[in-house]
Amino acid sequence: MANYIPPEFISEVLTRVDIIEVIDSRVPLQKRSGNNYVACCPFHNEKTPSFTVSPTKQFYHCFGCSAHGNAISFLIEYERLSFVEAVETLCQLVGLSLPENATGPVHNTKQYENAYKLMSTVNRYYQQQLLQHNDARQVNHYLQQRGLTKEIIEKFSIGFAPSGWHNLENLFKNNTNVRKLLVETGMLIEKEHKHYDRFRNRIMFPIHNRRGHIIGFGGRVFVAEDNPKYLNSPETMIFHKGKELYGLYEVLQENRRVDHFLIVEGYMDVVALAQHGITNAVASLGTAISKEHLQTLLRYAPDLIFCFDGDAAGKQAAWRGLDIILPLLKDSYRIRFMFLAEGEDPDSLVRKLGKDKFTELLQSATSLADFLFNELTRGIDANDPAAKAQLKEKAKPFINKIPAGIYRELLMQRLAKIIRIAPERLNAIIMDKNVGATTASTKTTQSSKFKITPMHVSLILLLQNPALIVQLPAAFSAEELTLPGHTQLAQLISLLKTNQISQLTTGAVLEYWRDQDDYKTMSKLASRQLPIPENGVTTEFLDSINRLQDMQREVNIEQLINKASFSGLSPEEKINLQNLILKKVPEKEAK
């Protein structure tokens, strides 16, 4: 998406912004000896800080999980923003506006801003109706019966959509553009060139994204006979159910650091739990929990508790959640399941028991391993050989989804104990045909260890020290190289020569590669640490350039000699070969 914003503008943003300020406001940094700052990495669980931020390079790197990038990359990964949203956030920080000549999706940024403003206006209207509408007394009485105070209603910005088909349309009746945007955001339904309100006679729960924008609504009935019980905004340009979670914004606002999340089924559960001081509950938005939901939560906390009804539907929802999370598991994660008694939900139970007793119940939640094996062994006789084989086949697809690690090994040992077979034998059976593939993969990985070449050294040093470009010998031409990596080196040299070196940092340089296939490679090189003292960087850089020239000379000589053996050389090629060999002779004598 970087192509949709002029590279010069992105470079200006990164020049003005301070990555220390961006990261420190979200992840507290500590100054260490030298210029760098450190913190415990926000992208994986650790106790000893390995996340390093360089103010001179405007670049971060984690030595634990290898996360790295510039200020834009950090916002994309940490706050799950799109590229455009990340640039917008930095623009606001340094007082810039996106350029008018931006094209593509960025050109629609104004449309997004208008949508956010409109949703906020609609929500204020709903809040006003909760206070002033003729039917508000009945709605407020219902909310009070559910135990919600005025403070919690205000905290979650809860409102009321009155009955009637044209409330919103009449509110904006003189603005055609707004009416069109109401349709695009799902607030109005268009049918046969007529419009009517999607939400009518419902308690309204605004849904925020992680930046605090209202992106959709959930409407709940307060009259038992009305259906459906919950009605949610449809998929729109700003609202995607599979990615957003109700209550996550409020959780992050309330808690600077989240220890664990409680995943519940409904909006009222989230609000009622918050009312009783349990401020880490979230709910999916009228859809089953998704991989994106879980990945988002695990970025903030390694401990998740699924809290569902104990009926068949609740067990089925929990089983879906377990199946989705298995490939995401790491040894540091703790996943649990809490099933409530028939007729209970988190809302009713926390009102009945209070915060302390409810919290005690959470601590006794069933572990993922227990839930998995309780379900797998249901109806199976562990003493029956045929049943053991059946259990092994049932467990196999689930265990194979779990990444290699201690947790997987422990589950294998538990299964081996149940069916009374040696863990090593079970592992071979479970892996069967995958054993050879795993071994081959391991051999490939071992044989392809990263080897630092002179080309790597040249790229690494230039990426980390853009000012070295002034030391580059005038006679050196990367375009004349055919060595692996020559294209990237030529691009980098061209970029540095055509920009003001004083304004380029590592982070700014990398941004030029964001939309290219080489972005990951260049980012990894930029974060690579070479054992070179600071006063030896220039010498090492020039040595690497000289080695590249020597290596290319050897390649050229070999190519000409091979050609001479097969088809002969032209007079010009013979002279070229002689010159290359002559240049090589003094080097050998010098050695």
N, C-alpha and C positions, 0 to 999 in steps of 0.2 A: 504493500500500500504506500510505501515511501514515494513511489513514482507519481502519486497524486498530489504531492506537495513539493514545490521546487526544492532541490537539494541545497541551494544557497540559503533558503529560509531555514531549513532544518539545521544547517550548520550554524546560522546566526543564533537560533534558539539554544543549541548546545554550547555555544560560546558564552552566552549570557548566563545560563543556568549553572548552579553549583551543585554537583552530584551529592556532596556532603549534606547540604541543606535538604535535598529531596529525600535522601535515605534516612537521615537522622530524625526527621519529623515522623517517620513511620517505624524505623528500627533504631533505637538509641545506639549511637556509636561512641567508642572510646578512643581517645588519641593515644597512640603508642610512640615509642621512640622512632624518630624519623618523621616523615610527612604523612604516613598512612594512618587510617582509622580502622578499628576492628569491631566486630560484634559476633554474637552467635548467629549463625546463618538462618535467615527467615525461610529458606527453601528446603531445609531438612532439620531433623531434630538432633541437637548436639549440646553438650555441656561446656566444652572448651571452644572459645571463639576461633573460627577459621575463615570467617568472612572478612575480607580486606577491601577497603575502598581507598583509592588513590586520588587525591585532589589535583595532582599535577597531570595525571593521565585522564582524569574524569572517567574512571573505569573501576568496576568492582569485580572481584573474583573470589570464589570460595574454594579453598584447598580441600574441603571435605567432599562436596558433591559436584564440583567443577562448574557451578553456576557462574555466569559472567556476563558483562555487557555494560552499556552506558545508562544514562538517566532514563531514556525512552524504554530500553529493554527492561529496566527495573520496574517501571510502572506497569508495563505489559504483563510481566510475570507476577508481581506482588499484588497488584490490584485487579488483575485479569481484565485490563483495558484493551481495547483495540488500538492499533497503531495511531489512528487519528485521535482517539480520546487521550492517549498518552501525550501526544504533541500538544493538544489543546490544554491539558493540565499544566504542562510546562510553560505554555504561552501565558496563561493566567498568572503564573508565578513571577514571570519577568516582565509583565505588562505589554505583551505583544498580541496581535490579532492575526488569525490565519489570512494569508494573502488572497486578494480578490481573484487572482489568476489561477488559483488552485482548481484542479479539474477532477473529474470522477467523483468517488464517494465523498471526498472532502467538500466538494461543491454543495453537497446536501447537509453539511454541518449545520447550516442555518435552519434547515428543516427539522433536524433533531432538536436543536435548541427551542424552536417554536413548539415542538411536540411536548418537550419537558415542561415548558412554561404553561402550556394549555392544560396538561394533566394536573399541574399544581393549582391552577385556577379552578378546575373542576373539583378538586379535592376540597378547596376552601369553601366552595359552594355546598358540597355534601356536609362539611362540618357545620356550616351555618344552618343548614336544614335540620340538623340534629338538635340545634338549640332553639330554633324558631318555628319550625313547621307545626301545623295543627296536630299531626300524628306523632310529633316528637315525644310527647308524654308517654305514649305506649311503648315506644322504642327504648326510651331511657329507663322505664320501669323494667323492661326485659333485661337490659344490661346490668342494672342494679341487682336483679335476681341472680344473675350469673356472677355476681361478686365483683364487678368492675367499678373502680372509683373514677372520679372525674380526672384525676391525675394520670391514670394509666390510659384512659380514653384519649387524652390530649397527647400523651407520649407516642401512641401508635397512630395518631391523627385519624381516629375512627369517625366516620360520618354516617349520613343517612340519605339514601336515594328515594325520594317520595314516589308514591304511585302516580301514574300518568304516563303518557306515551311521548310527550314532547317537551319535557322540562328543559333538557339541555339545548334542544333545538331553539326553543323560545329564548333561552338565556343569551344565545348568540345569533338571533334571527336576522340581524342586519349585516352579518359578515359571512359571505359565501366561502371565503378561504378557510375560515375557522371551521365551518360546517364540514368542509371537505376533510380537514385534518381530524375532526372528531370521528369521521368514518374510518380514516386510516389508522387511528389509534384504538379502534374497536369500541368507542363510547356510543356511537350511533350505528344503527343497522340500516343499510340502504336496500330497499326492495321496491322494484317497479317504480323507480324514480321518486320514491317517498322515503322519509327517514323517521325512525323512532328510537327512543332510548333503549339501550341494551339492559340497563339496570333499573329496576322499578320495585319500590316497596321492599328495599333490602338495607341491611346494615352494611356499610361499605368499609373495607379494609384496604387502604392504599398499599401497593407493593413498591418498595424502593429498590433500586440497584445499589451496588456498593459505593457509588459516588453520591448517594442521597437523592437522586432524581426519582420521581414517581413515574413508573413505567407501565403500570396496569393496576387493576383492582380485583378484589375478591368480594363478591356480594353474598351475604348470608341472610336467609329468611329469619324472621322472628315470630312468624305465625306458623304453628306446627303443620297446618294443612297445606301450606304453599310448597311448591316443588319447582325446580330441584332445590335441595337444601343449600348447596353452594353453586354459584355461577361465577366463572372466572373470565377475565379478559381473554380474547383470542390472541393467537400469534400475530404480532405486528412488527414493524421495523424496529421498535424499541423494546419489545417484550418477547422473550423466548423462554417458555416454561421449562424446557429441559436444562436451562443454565442458571435460572434464578431461584432463590429460596426465600420464602417469606420469613421475615424476622432477622435475617443475617445482618442487614444494615444496622438494626437496633442492637443486636448482640455486639457488633464491633464498636458501636458508639459507647456502649455501656462498659465494656471490658477492654482494657488496654491489651491484655494478654488472655487468651481463651485456653483453659486447660482441657476442656472437652465440650462436645456438642451433644445435645439431646435432640434426636430426630423424631418429630411427632407427625400426626396426620392432618391436623386442621389449624386454621387461623386462631380460633378461640382457645385452642390448647396453648399456643405460643403466648397469647396475651394473658391468659389466666395464670400461667406459670410465672410470667414476669410480674404479675400482680402480687404473687407470693414470694418474690425475691429470687426466683430461679430464672436467671437472665441469659441462659445459653441455649434456648430452644429455637429450632427452626422447623419449617414445614415445606414440603414440596407443594407446587402450585397446581393442584388438581390433576396431577399426573404422577406416575410411578417414579420413585427415586431413580436418578440416572447416574451414569458414570461421571458426567461433568459435575453433577451435584456433589458427589463424594470426593472427587479430586479437589474441588474448591474447598470443602470443609477440611480435608486432610492437610491442606496447605497452611491452615491456621492452627490446627490442633491434631495430635496423633491419636486422640481418644474419642470414639464415637459410640453413642448408645442409641439403638433403635428402640423406640417406645411405641408399641402398637397394641391394638386390641387382641385379646387372647382367643378370638374366634377364628374360624377357618380363613376368613379374608385377611385378618391381621397376620396370621402365620404365613399365608401366601405372599403378602407384601414383604414380610421379613425375609422369606426365602429368596425372593427376587433381589433384595438388597444384598444378601450374603453372596449370591451368585455373581453380582456385579462387582463386589468389592474384592473378591479373591485375587484377581490378577493385579490389584493395586497394593496388595499387602506387603508390608516391610516388617522386619523384626521389631522395630520400635513402635508399631501401631498396636492399639488395644481396641478391639471391636466387641461390643456386647449387645445383648438383646433383652428387653424387658417386656413381658406380656402381662396385660392387665386382666383382671377378673371380668367375667361377663357383665355387661351393662355399665362398665366403668370406662372412662377415658381420662387422660391427664388432667383435663379441666375439672371434672367432678372429683377425682381422687385427691388432687392437691387442696381443694376446698374442704374435703372431708378430713384429711390427715394433717394438713399444714406442711410447711416447708421442711422441717427437720425430719419428720417421719417419711415424707416422700423421698427426701435425699437418701435416707437409710435404705429404702427400697431400691433406689438406683444403684447403690453400692453392691447389692446382691444380684444384679442383673446377670443373666446367663452369658458365659463367654462364647465367642464364635465357635471354638472347638467343641464345646458341650452341645451347642445348638446343632451344629453340623452332624455330630455323631448320634445325638438323640433322634434326629430325623432319619438318618441313614439306617440305624439299627431297629427302627420301629417295625415290629412284626417279624423280625429275623431271629432265628434260634442259633446262637453262637456255637452251639454244640453240634450242629448239623453241618457236615462238610460241604454239602451243596449250598447251604445258606451262607457259609463263609465265602465261597466262591462268588455267590451273588452279591454279598456285601462288598467284596473287593471290586467287582465290576461297577457297582453303584458309586463307590468312593473315587474310583480312578479319574473320571473327568473333572471332578472338583479339585483333587489334589494336584493334577497336572496343570491347573490354572494358576496355582500359587507359585510366585517366583522362587527360585532357589534361595535357600537361607535356613537359619536355625528353626524358624517357625514351621516351615514345611517339613523339616526333618522330624520335629516333635510330633506333628500330625501323623507322619508315616509310622513312627514308633508306636503311637497310640493305636493305629489301625492294626499294626502287626501284633500287638498284645491282644486285641479283641479276637482276631482270627487265629492267634497262636501260630505265628510263623516268624522266622528270623527276619529282622528289619532289612538286612542286606538282600535276602532272597525276595522280600516283598518289593523292595526298591527296583530290583531287576525286572520283576513281573510288571509292576506299574509302568515302568519306562519302556518295556519291551522294545519295539522297533526304534524308539527314540534314543536308545542307549548309544548306538553307533553314530547317530546324527549329532548327539551331544558331544561325544568324543571327538568327532571330526571338527565340530564347531570350536571345541576347546583348543585343538591343535592349530586351527586356523588363527584363532585369537592369539595363541602363544607365538606363532610364527610371524604375525603381523604387528609386533610391538613397534611403537613409534620410534623411528630412528632419526635423530637430528642430522640434517644435511646442511651444507653451506647455503643452499637456497632457503631452508627454514631459518637459519641464523640471520640471513639478510632481511627476510620478511619480518621476523620477530623484532629485530632491533629497529627497523624503520617504523613499524607499527607502534612500538612503545616509545620511540624517540623521533618524532617526525622531523625535528630540526637537523637530524643527521643528513638530510637530503643535500645540504650545502657542502657536505664533505664528499659527495659522490664524484668520482673522477669524470671529467668532461668527456673523455673518450669512451666511457662505458655506455653500452646500449643494450638494454634488456630485450629489445625487439629482435636482436640478432641471436639471442639464445634459443636453444631447442630443448633445454633441460626441463624436467618436471617442475612446474610452478612458475615458469617464465612469464606466462600470461598475467598472473596475479602480480608479479614483481613489476612488470611493465605498467600495469594499471596503477599500482601504488605510486611508482615514481612519477608518472604523468600527473596524478592527482596532487601530489605534494609540490610539484613544480609550478602548477597553475593556481595555487592557493597561497594566501599569506600564512607562512609557517607559524608565526607568532599566535595565530588564532586556532591552529589545529591541535587537538589533543587526540589521544588514542580513541576515546569515545566518539569524537566527531569524525575521525577518519573512517572508523568501522561503519558508520551510518551510511556511507556511500555504497556499501555492499549488501544492505539489508534485503533487498529484493532479488539478489543474485544467488545462484547456486553455491557460490563460494563463501557465503556469509558465515556459515558454521565453521568452516575451515579457518577463515581469517580471524574469527573470534577466538577460536582455540589457540591459534598462534599468538594472538595479542595477550592472552593470559598465561602463556608459557613462561616459566622462570628459567633464565640461563645463569649459570654460576660465573657471572662476570662482574668484577668490581666496577663501581661507577666511573672511576677514572680510566677504565680500560675499554669502555663501550665503543669509542670512536675507532680505536686500533682494531678491535675485534670485527667491527663492521667493515672496515677497509680490507682486512684479511679475508673475510668471507666473499667480498666482491672479487678480490684477486683469485680466490679459489674457483669461483664460478667461471671466470675467464679461462683459467687453466683447464678446467673440466670440459668447457665447450671446445677448446682447442684440440683436446684429445679426441672428442667426438668427431670433430671435423676431419682430423687426420685419419681416423679409422674409416670413416665413410669414403674418403678419397682413395685410400689404399684398397678397400673392398671393390670400389668401382674400377680401379686400374686392373684388378685381377680378372674381372668379368668382361668389361667392355672397353677398357682403355680410357685415358683422360685427354681432354682437349688441351691445347697449349696453355690456355689461361689457367686451367685446373692444375696443370703440372707446376706452373710458377707459384700458384697458391699453396700447393702442398709443400714445395721447397721452403717457402717463407714461413709456414707454420712449423716445420721441423727446425728451421734455423732459430726461431724464437724459443723453441723448447730446449735447445742445446745449452745456451748459457745458464738456464735454470738448473740443469743437471750438474754443470761444472761448479755452479755456486754451492750446490748441496754437497 
